[in-house]
């Protein structure tokens, strides 16, 4: 049985993210070692590392919040446009025409809306 030589997109993305994470961790260790070599106490170095991490997380949350808000406003606007009354599928006005009850004011679905008495009609 031959081994699988092709990888799918999820595997490639996972490998790429793993490489990025390892590069970040290596760079963070190098930076912490450099700060310690320049005389900073290890507690300050660790605290500054956490401050940077939390700052990056706060920025990512801020960006995600505004993108989500923009998406919600876009969906609301699209919903308002799709349900607006500018659609002319059904005529809503009335018109004067000859219908089942004689000449009069009728709605689009055939109901006569003007007042009349069918007994007073002259032939």
mmCIF file of the C-alpha atoms, coordinates in Angstrom:
data_MODEL
# 
_entry.id   MODEL 
# 
loop_
_atom_site.group_PDB 
_atom_site.id 
_atom_site.type_symbol 
_atom_site.label_atom_id 
_atom_site.label_alt_id 
_atom_site.label_comp_id 
_atom_site.label_asym_id 
_atom_site.label_entity_id 
_atom_site.label_seq_id 
_atom_site.pdbx_PDB_ins_code 
_atom_site.Cartn_x 
_atom_site.Cartn_y 
_atom_site.Cartn_z 
_atom_site.occupancy 
_atom_site.B_iso_or_equiv 
_atom_site.pdbx_formal_charge 
_atom_site.auth_seq_id 
_atom_site.auth_comp_id 
_atom_site.auth_asym_id 
_atom_site.auth_atom_id 
_atom_site.pdbx_PDB_model_num 
ATOM 1   C CA . UNK A 1 1   ? 0.000   0.000  0.000   1.00 0.00 ? 1   UNK A CA 1 
ATOM 2   C CA . UNK A 1 2   ? 1.468   3.354  -1.008  1.00 0.00 ? 2   UNK A CA 1 
ATOM 3   C CA . UNK A 1 3   ? 1.426   6.336  1.365   1.00 0.00 ? 3   UNK A CA 1 
ATOM 4   C CA . UNK A 1 4   ? -0.782  9.281  0.586   1.00 0.00 ? 4   UNK A CA 1 
ATOM 5   C CA . UNK A 1 5   ? 1.315   11.857 -1.257  1.00 0.00 ? 5   UNK A CA 1 
ATOM 6   C CA . UNK A 1 6   ? -1.252  14.585 -1.744  1.00 0.00 ? 6   UNK A CA 1 
ATOM 7   C CA . UNK A 1 7   ? -2.533  16.729 1.079   1.00 0.00 ? 7   UNK A CA 1 
ATOM 8   C CA . UNK A 1 8   ? -5.778  18.628 1.126   1.00 0.00 ? 8   UNK A CA 1 
ATOM 9   C CA . UNK A 1 9   ? -6.281  22.292 1.937   1.00 0.00 ? 9   UNK A CA 1 
ATOM 10  C CA . UNK A 1 10  ? -7.008  21.671 5.617   1.00 0.00 ? 10  UNK A CA 1 
ATOM 11  C CA . UNK A 1 11  ? -3.722  19.822 6.081   1.00 0.00 ? 11  UNK A CA 1 
ATOM 12  C CA . UNK A 1 12  ? -1.759  22.547 4.304   1.00 0.00 ? 12  UNK A CA 1 
ATOM 13  C CA . UNK A 1 13  ? -3.465  25.238 6.393   1.00 0.00 ? 13  UNK A CA 1 
ATOM 14  C CA . UNK A 1 14  ? -2.746  23.318 9.596   1.00 0.00 ? 14  UNK A CA 1 
ATOM 15  C CA . UNK A 1 15  ? 0.909   22.915 8.682   1.00 0.00 ? 15  UNK A CA 1 
ATOM 16  C CA . UNK A 1 16  ? 1.183   26.600 7.814   1.00 0.00 ? 16  UNK A CA 1 
ATOM 17  C CA . UNK A 1 17  ? -0.420  27.619 11.116  1.00 0.00 ? 17  UNK A CA 1 
ATOM 18  C CA . UNK A 1 18  ? 1.934   25.261 12.963  1.00 0.00 ? 18  UNK A CA 1 
ATOM 19  C CA . UNK A 1 19  ? 4.945   26.859 11.299  1.00 0.00 ? 19  UNK A CA 1 
ATOM 20  C CA . UNK A 1 20  ? 3.678   30.344 12.138  1.00 0.00 ? 20  UNK A CA 1 
ATOM 21  C CA . UNK A 1 21  ? 3.093   29.364 15.771  1.00 0.00 ? 21  UNK A CA 1 
ATOM 22  C CA . UNK A 1 22  ? 6.539   27.759 16.090  1.00 0.00 ? 22  UNK A CA 1 
ATOM 23  C CA . UNK A 1 23  ? 8.160   30.842 14.543  1.00 0.00 ? 23  UNK A CA 1 
ATOM 24  C CA . UNK A 1 24  ? 6.275   33.105 16.962  1.00 0.00 ? 24  UNK A CA 1 
ATOM 25  C CA . UNK A 1 25  ? 7.237   30.963 19.968  1.00 0.00 ? 25  UNK A CA 1 
ATOM 26  C CA . UNK A 1 26  ? 10.897  30.904 18.871  1.00 0.00 ? 26  UNK A CA 1 
ATOM 27  C CA . UNK A 1 27  ? 10.932  34.678 18.395  1.00 0.00 ? 27  UNK A CA 1 
ATOM 28  C CA . UNK A 1 28  ? 9.277   35.191 21.781  1.00 0.00 ? 28  UNK A CA 1 
ATOM 29  C CA . UNK A 1 29  ? 11.904  33.009 23.492  1.00 0.00 ? 29  UNK A CA 1 
ATOM 30  C CA . UNK A 1 30  ? 14.661  34.949 21.729  1.00 0.00 ? 30  UNK A CA 1 
ATOM 31  C CA . UNK A 1 31  ? 13.171  38.261 22.812  1.00 0.00 ? 31  UNK A CA 1 
ATOM 32  C CA . UNK A 1 32  ? 12.762  37.096 26.417  1.00 0.00 ? 32  UNK A CA 1 
ATOM 33  C CA . UNK A 1 33  ? 16.387  35.866 26.464  1.00 0.00 ? 33  UNK A CA 1 
ATOM 34  C CA . UNK A 1 34  ? 17.573  39.184 25.026  1.00 0.00 ? 34  UNK A CA 1 
ATOM 35  C CA . UNK A 1 35  ? 15.643  41.147 27.670  1.00 0.00 ? 35  UNK A CA 1 
ATOM 36  C CA . UNK A 1 36  ? 17.082  38.941 30.445  1.00 0.00 ? 36  UNK A CA 1 
ATOM 37  C CA . UNK A 1 37  ? 20.595  39.379 29.002  1.00 0.00 ? 37  UNK A CA 1 
ATOM 38  C CA . UNK A 1 38  ? 20.148  43.159 29.232  1.00 0.00 ? 38  UNK A CA 1 
ATOM 39  C CA . UNK A 1 39  ? 19.473  42.955 32.945  1.00 0.00 ? 39  UNK A CA 1 
ATOM 40  C CA . UNK A 1 40  ? 15.693  42.889 33.298  1.00 0.00 ? 40  UNK A CA 1 
ATOM 41  C CA . UNK A 1 41  ? 14.319  40.647 36.057  1.00 0.00 ? 41  UNK A CA 1 
ATOM 42  C CA . UNK A 1 42  ? 12.600  37.486 34.869  1.00 0.00 ? 42  UNK A CA 1 
ATOM 43  C CA . UNK A 1 43  ? 9.269   38.570 36.451  1.00 0.00 ? 43  UNK A CA 1 
ATOM 44  C CA . UNK A 1 44  ? 9.252   41.772 34.383  1.00 0.00 ? 44  UNK A CA 1 
ATOM 45  C CA . UNK A 1 45  ? 10.121  39.830 31.237  1.00 0.00 ? 45  UNK A CA 1 
ATOM 46  C CA . UNK A 1 46  ? 7.287   37.347 31.789  1.00 0.00 ? 46  UNK A CA 1 
ATOM 47  C CA . UNK A 1 47  ? 4.835   40.150 32.641  1.00 0.00 ? 47  UNK A CA 1 
ATOM 48  C CA . UNK A 1 48  ? 5.778   42.097 29.512  1.00 0.00 ? 48  UNK A CA 1 
ATOM 49  C CA . UNK A 1 49  ? 5.302   38.947 27.442  1.00 0.00 ? 49  UNK A CA 1 
ATOM 50  C CA . UNK A 1 50  ? 1.776   38.526 28.825  1.00 0.00 ? 50  UNK A CA 1 
ATOM 51  C CA . UNK A 1 51  ? 1.006   42.223 28.324  1.00 0.00 ? 51  UNK A CA 1 
ATOM 52  C CA . UNK A 1 52  ? 1.964   41.913 24.651  1.00 0.00 ? 52  UNK A CA 1 
ATOM 53  C CA . UNK A 1 53  ? -0.139  38.758 24.255  1.00 0.00 ? 53  UNK A CA 1 
ATOM 54  C CA . UNK A 1 54  ? -3.179  40.364 25.873  1.00 0.00 ? 54  UNK A CA 1 
ATOM 55  C CA . UNK A 1 55  ? -2.713  43.500 23.767  1.00 0.00 ? 55  UNK A CA 1 
ATOM 56  C CA . UNK A 1 56  ? -2.701  41.455 20.567  1.00 0.00 ? 56  UNK A CA 1 
ATOM 57  C CA . UNK A 1 57  ? -5.777  39.550 21.748  1.00 0.00 ? 57  UNK A CA 1 
ATOM 58  C CA . UNK A 1 58  ? -7.566  42.839 22.550  1.00 0.00 ? 58  UNK A CA 1 
ATOM 59  C CA . UNK A 1 59  ? -6.780  44.203 19.082  1.00 0.00 ? 59  UNK A CA 1 
ATOM 60  C CA . UNK A 1 60  ? -8.063  41.021 17.432  1.00 0.00 ? 60  UNK A CA 1 
ATOM 61  C CA . UNK A 1 61  ? -11.279 41.189 19.468  1.00 0.00 ? 61  UNK A CA 1 
ATOM 62  C CA . UNK A 1 62  ? -11.700 44.864 18.553  1.00 0.00 ? 62  UNK A CA 1 
ATOM 63  C CA . UNK A 1 63  ? -11.316 44.146 14.839  1.00 0.00 ? 63  UNK A CA 1 
ATOM 64  C CA . UNK A 1 64  ? -13.661 41.140 15.062  1.00 0.00 ? 64  UNK A CA 1 
ATOM 65  C CA . UNK A 1 65  ? -16.278 43.264 16.859  1.00 0.00 ? 65  UNK A CA 1 
ATOM 66  C CA . UNK A 1 66  ? -16.282 45.976 14.193  1.00 0.00 ? 66  UNK A CA 1 
ATOM 67  C CA . UNK A 1 67  ? -16.336 43.473 11.337  1.00 0.00 ? 67  UNK A CA 1 
ATOM 68  C CA . UNK A 1 68  ? -19.273 41.686 12.972  1.00 0.00 ? 68  UNK A CA 1 
ATOM 69  C CA . UNK A 1 69  ? -21.085 44.983 13.486  1.00 0.00 ? 69  UNK A CA 1 
ATOM 70  C CA . UNK A 1 70  ? -20.496 45.891 9.832   1.00 0.00 ? 70  UNK A CA 1 
ATOM 71  C CA . UNK A 1 71  ? -21.845 42.499 8.756   1.00 0.00 ? 71  UNK A CA 1 
ATOM 72  C CA . UNK A 1 72  ? -24.953 42.912 10.939  1.00 0.00 ? 72  UNK A CA 1 
ATOM 73  C CA . UNK A 1 73  ? -25.653 46.372 9.510   1.00 0.00 ? 73  UNK A CA 1 
ATOM 74  C CA . UNK A 1 74  ? -25.234 44.976 6.001   1.00 0.00 ? 74  UNK A CA 1 
ATOM 75  C CA . UNK A 1 75  ? -27.677 42.152 6.703   1.00 0.00 ? 75  UNK A CA 1 
ATOM 76  C CA . UNK A 1 76  ? -30.199 44.561 8.244   1.00 0.00 ? 76  UNK A CA 1 
ATOM 77  C CA . UNK A 1 77  ? -29.922 46.872 5.239   1.00 0.00 ? 77  UNK A CA 1 
ATOM 78  C CA . UNK A 1 78  ? -30.356 43.965 2.844   1.00 0.00 ? 78  UNK A CA 1 
ATOM 79  C CA . UNK A 1 79  ? -33.412 42.810 4.781   1.00 0.00 ? 79  UNK A CA 1 
ATOM 80  C CA . UNK A 1 80  ? -34.910 46.286 4.709   1.00 0.00 ? 80  UNK A CA 1 
ATOM 81  C CA . UNK A 1 81  ? -34.341 46.567 0.985   1.00 0.00 ? 81  UNK A CA 1 
ATOM 82  C CA . UNK A 1 82  ? -35.859 43.161 0.267   1.00 0.00 ? 82  UNK A CA 1 
ATOM 83  C CA . UNK A 1 83  ? -39.009 43.878 2.302   1.00 0.00 ? 83  UNK A CA 1 
ATOM 84  C CA . UNK A 1 84  ? -39.522 47.461 1.179   1.00 0.00 ? 84  UNK A CA 1 
ATOM 85  C CA . UNK A 1 85  ? -42.759 48.517 -0.515  1.00 0.00 ? 85  UNK A CA 1 
ATOM 86  C CA . UNK A 1 86  ? -41.025 49.548 -3.723  1.00 0.00 ? 86  UNK A CA 1 
ATOM 87  C CA . UNK A 1 87  ? -41.820 46.140 -5.183  1.00 0.00 ? 87  UNK A CA 1 
ATOM 88  C CA . UNK A 1 88  ? -44.589 46.383 -7.792  1.00 0.00 ? 88  UNK A CA 1 
ATOM 89  C CA . UNK A 1 89  ? -45.713 42.742 -7.792  1.00 0.00 ? 89  UNK A CA 1 
ATOM 90  C CA . UNK A 1 90  ? -49.319 43.630 -6.961  1.00 0.00 ? 90  UNK A CA 1 
ATOM 91  C CA . UNK A 1 91  ? -50.998 46.885 -7.927  1.00 0.00 ? 91  UNK A CA 1 
ATOM 92  C CA . UNK A 1 92  ? -52.303 48.535 -4.777  1.00 0.00 ? 92  UNK A CA 1 
ATOM 93  C CA . UNK A 1 93  ? -54.360 51.349 -6.292  1.00 0.00 ? 93  UNK A CA 1 
ATOM 94  C CA . UNK A 1 94  ? -57.992 51.469 -7.273  1.00 0.00 ? 94  UNK A CA 1 
ATOM 95  C CA . UNK A 1 95  ? -59.327 52.291 -10.701 1.00 0.00 ? 95  UNK A CA 1 
ATOM 96  C CA . UNK A 1 96  ? -62.590 53.197 -12.382 1.00 0.00 ? 96  UNK A CA 1 
ATOM 97  C CA . UNK A 1 97  ? -63.736 50.356 -14.614 1.00 0.00 ? 97  UNK A CA 1 
ATOM 98  C CA . UNK A 1 98  ? -66.658 48.170 -15.580 1.00 0.00 ? 98  UNK A CA 1 
ATOM 99  C CA . UNK A 1 99  ? -66.850 45.146 -13.268 1.00 0.00 ? 99  UNK A CA 1 
ATOM 100 C CA . UNK A 1 100 ? -69.371 42.530 -12.067 1.00 0.00 ? 100 UNK A CA 1 
ATOM 101 C CA . UNK A 1 101 ? -71.447 45.201 -10.277 1.00 0.00 ? 101 UNK A CA 1 
ATOM 102 C CA . UNK A 1 102 ? -71.377 47.701 -13.117 1.00 0.00 ? 102 UNK A CA 1 
ATOM 103 C CA . UNK A 1 103 ? -69.186 50.721 -13.699 1.00 0.00 ? 103 UNK A CA 1 
ATOM 104 C CA . UNK A 1 104 ? -67.450 51.878 -10.514 1.00 0.00 ? 104 UNK A CA 1 
ATOM 105 C CA . UNK A 1 105 ? -64.310 52.142 -8.429  1.00 0.00 ? 105 UNK A CA 1 
ATOM 106 C CA . UNK A 1 106 ? -62.704 48.694 -8.067  1.00 0.00 ? 106 UNK A CA 1 
ATOM 107 C CA . UNK A 1 107 ? -59.621 47.432 -6.248  1.00 0.00 ? 107 UNK A CA 1 
ATOM 108 C CA . UNK A 1 108 ? -57.002 45.300 -7.984  1.00 0.00 ? 108 UNK A CA 1 
ATOM 109 C CA . UNK A 1 109 ? -58.694 42.095 -6.783  1.00 0.00 ? 109 UNK A CA 1 
ATOM 110 C CA . UNK A 1 110 ? -62.187 42.955 -8.080  1.00 0.00 ? 110 UNK A CA 1 
ATOM 111 C CA . UNK A 1 111 ? -63.999 44.440 -5.063  1.00 0.00 ? 111 UNK A CA 1 
ATOM 112 C CA . UNK A 1 112 ? -66.088 47.528 -5.656  1.00 0.00 ? 112 UNK A CA 1 
ATOM 113 C CA . UNK A 1 113 ? -65.274 50.223 -3.117  1.00 0.00 ? 113 UNK A CA 1 
ATOM 114 C CA . UNK A 1 114 ? -67.484 53.141 -4.130  1.00 0.00 ? 114 UNK A CA 1 
ATOM 115 C CA . UNK A 1 115 ? -70.933 53.353 -2.476  1.00 0.00 ? 115 UNK A CA 1 
ATOM 116 C CA . UNK A 1 116 ? -73.793 52.271 -4.719  1.00 0.00 ? 116 UNK A CA 1 
ATOM 117 C CA . UNK A 1 117 ? -77.217 50.659 -4.477  1.00 0.00 ? 117 UNK A CA 1 
ATOM 118 C CA . UNK A 1 118 ? -77.793 47.860 -7.005  1.00 0.00 ? 118 UNK A CA 1 
ATOM 119 C CA . UNK A 1 119 ? -81.598 48.358 -6.771  1.00 0.00 ? 119 UNK A CA 1 
ATOM 120 C CA . UNK A 1 120 ? -81.305 51.895 -8.154  1.00 0.00 ? 120 UNK A CA 1 
ATOM 121 C CA . UNK A 1 121 ? -79.585 50.773 -11.327 1.00 0.00 ? 121 UNK A CA 1 
ATOM 122 C CA . UNK A 1 122 ? -81.412 51.727 -14.530 1.00 0.00 ? 122 UNK A CA 1 
ATOM 123 C CA . UNK A 1 123 ? -81.458 49.431 -17.522 1.00 0.00 ? 123 UNK A CA 1 
# 
